[in-house]
């Protein structure tokens, strides 16, 4: 009976870890998108106020 409880615990730990695990591809894509947004914001901020009428 004790062996069954140990295996149940191992299975529960494995499932809990998988529920909290974030895939590497998701992290990489999020970093790529965030860097693109920050790059765009810094570029727009760098131009400053621009008068479009010559």
N, C-alpha and C positions, 0 to 999 in steps of 0.2 A: 504494500500500500504506500509506503514511503517513496518508493521509486516512481510511482505514478504521480505523486505530488511534485516531485522534482522535475519530471518531464513536463507536467502542466505549467510549472513555473517557468521553465526554459522557453516553452512555446509562448507564454504570455509576454516574456521579456522580448522575444524576437518580434512579436506582433506590435508591441509598444514602440520598439525602435523603428520599425518600418513605417509606423503611423507618423512619427516625428521626422523621418528622414526626408531631406530635400534633395532631389537629384542634382548631380553636378551640372547637367545641361541647363537646368532652370536657373541655377546660380550664375552660370556664365552668361546666359542670355540677359538676365536682369542687370548684371554689371555692364554689359555692352549697351543696353538701352539707357541706363542711367548715365553712362559716360557720354553718350550722344546728346542727351538732353542737356547735360551740364556744359558740353562744348558749344551747343547752340546758344544757350543762355549767355555764356561768357563772350561769344562773338557779338551778339546783339548788344550786350552791355558795353563792349569795347568800342563799338561805333558811336555810341552816345546819341544825343539828339541830332537828327538829320532833317534838314529842310528839303523836302522833295520838290518844292517849286524853285526853279533857278532864278 
